[in-house]
Amino acid sequence: MPSSSTHMRGWGYAEWTDPITGAVERVKFFNLITVSGDQMYAERGAGITGAPNAPTGMRLGTGANEPAKTGADAVLGAYVAGSTKAFDPGFPTSAAVGSVRRITYRCTWPAGTATASGIVEVVLTNENPIASGAGTSGNTVARALLRPARNKTADVPLSVTWFHDTLGA
């Protein structure tokens, strides 16, 4: 009997835009999908009643511990005030990219919001409604580090585009 498997790969990029020159600094990242994220994708895909909510937005942080599937490092280490954000209009999206099914999420923090030094982490949350604060491991779908850490001053917009690719074999 042939074997088959399905797995997910998460990755994306954060973009800081210089307000004077318009130059964009792009930082690529890979993420770790948490145990809660695994459960959400599996149970929603199977149509199980009471499955966890679909992703609803993102949060930023300054904690630099490596992401973990569960526990304290599956959530933000240090929440950036004002960074809880619902997805941009039109997101998430789903598209076939070759043999991959790609889900794309995007959040934009305009100038004047989520201002902080040392932003180095971002999480994808399925909390509904989204509340301010770090969230919990139960509502964190995925966590990623943005290295090196960057500052978001009051005049700088930031956007994070996040992809989850389902790879069937």
N, C-alpha and C positions, 0 to 999 in steps of 0.2 A: 504494500500500500504506500503510495507516495506521501511524503510528509509536506506539510505546509505550515507557514507561520506568518504572523502579522506583527509588526512592531512599529513604533512611532519614533520619529526623530524630530527634535525641537531645536530651532535656531532662529536667528533674526539679527536685527541691527537697531542701534539707537543713533539718532542724528541730532546734533546740537548745531544750530544755525547762528552764525555770527551776525548780529544785528546791523553792523556797519557795512561789511563787505558782502554779506549774503553767502559767504563760504560755508559749506556744510562739512562738519567733522563727523564721520561715520565710524562707529564702534560695532564690530560684529560680535555675536555671542552664540553659545550653545546652551541649552537649558537641560535641566533634569525634571522630568515629569514625576510628580510626587505619587505616593500610594493613593491619595485622594483623587489625583488626576487620572490614574489608571482606572480606578473604580468608576469615575464619572464617564470616561469614554466607553468602557466596556458595558456598563449597565444601561447607559442611554442608547448605545448602539443596539443592545439586545431588546430594548423596549420595556425594561423592567419598571414596574410601577414603583414610585418612590425613589428612583435613581437620583443621584446628586444633580444640582442645577448645572446648566450649561455655563461656560465662562461668561462673565459680565463686564470685566474691566481689568485694570492693572493698578499696582501701587509701586512706589519707588522707596529705596532705602539706602542706608550708608553702612550696613553690616557686611563684612567681607568674608565671613566663614563660607567654606565650600558648601554648595547645596547638597541636601540629603533627601532621601525618599520619605522619611518620617522624622518626627521630633522637631527640636528647636531650629535646626538648620533647613527645615522644609518651609519655613515662613521667613518673613523679613526679620533681619537682625536688629535694625533700627529704622523705624518708619520716618519718612520725610513728611512733615506736616503739610497738609493740603495736596498730597499726591494721589489720593484715591480718585480714580478717574474711570468713568464708563467709556466704552469703545467709541471711536469716532463714528459719525454717521456712515452707514453703508457697510460696517464691519460687525461681525466677522463675515468673511467670504469663503467659498469653497470652489476649487477648480481642479481639473485633471491637469497634471504637469507630467507628460510622458506616462509612465506606469504608476505615478504617485498621485494620491489624493491629497491636496494641500489646503489646509485651513489657515487663513490669514487673519490676524488680529492687529488692530492699530489703535494707539492712544496718542494724543497730542496734548502737551502741556504748554500753553501759550506763555509768552513773556508775562512776568508778574505772578505766576503760579508755581508752586512746588520749588521755591527758591531754596537752595541748600548747597553746602560745600561737601565734596566727597561722595557724590552719588555713585554707587557701585553695584547696586542690586535692583532687580525688578521682579515682581511676581505677577502671575496671571491668576485672577481670583474668580470664583463662581458664587461669591456671596451675593444674595439678592434679598433686600436691596443692599447696595454697597455702602458700608459705613466707614468713617474715618478710623485710622489705626492700622496696626500691623496685620490684623486678621489672625486666623488660626490655621493649623495644619489641615483641619477638616475642610476649609474653603480655599486652600491654595492648590491650584491645579499644576503649576510649574513655577520654578524659580531659576533665575539666571544671574550671573555676575557680569558686570560691564567693566572690563579692565582696559586700561587703568581707570581709577576713579576720576570723575570729572565734576566740576562745579557748574551749577545752574544759577547764574546771576539773574537779577530781576528783569533784565532786558533780553534774555536768551530763551527762545522757544526750544522745546525738546519733543521729538516724536520717537516712539518705539514701535517697530513693525516686527511681529512675531509670527513665525510659521510653525505649524505642526503638520508633518508629513506622515501619512500612513503608508507603510511599505508592506505590501502583501507578497508572499512568495509561495 
